[in-house]
Amino acid sequence: MSFGRVRGCTAAKLALAGLIRILLASRAIPCRAEGKLKSGINFKQTPAMTNRSANATIKGYFYQFDHTVVQVLSAPSPASVVTVEGIEDVDLAAGGESVLTQCKYYEGTEYNHSAIKDAVIHMLRHFKESGGLAGPPFRYRIYGHYSGGL
């Protein structure tokens, strides 16, 4: 079994996602919050607030974290390098080839081409800037979860 190497300036983001996952599973992080802000304003989190974009963002980090762990554990050789938040969300360099993966977690969105438009444009720009077909061999992937539409 090969574990490869992980690098990236924001690899801490994935470690934090793993820690949050453990804390949520152990219920060490409360689902509701009440208190007083530094400004003196009382704060009470309502049930509706727990279901907002932060929840979707955290699920997206989990999705990317899980994909990164799979890439590290399935790296083809010990010389393989997995870069977190490199060119794309997860980059795997092995055997002279790079597989660049953009992770998308859209639980509340049905898949359609416009859902991945920005990611595809970013990939096309990178392909052009790196020399196109004459440049190094890159393979681009979008690893996504959608509510449906496929």
SULBELQUI-V309009 format. One line per field, one symbol per residue. psi: psi as a letter, one per 40 degrees, with the letter a starting at -180 (. if undefined). burial: + if it has 9 or more other C-alpha atoms within 8 Angstrom, else -. A space follows every 50 residues. Layout:
psi=???
burial=???
This chain:
psi=hheaihihdfdddddddddddddddefehidiiiahideehihhhiddde fadddddddddddddddddddddehdideihhhhfbdadhhhhhfeihhh hhhhhgdehihidddedddddddddddddeebdeaihihhihhihieae.
burial=-+++++++--+--+--++--+-++-----------+------+-+----+ ----++-++++++++--+--+++++-++-+++++++-+++++++--++++ ++++++---++-------+---+---+---+------+---+---++---
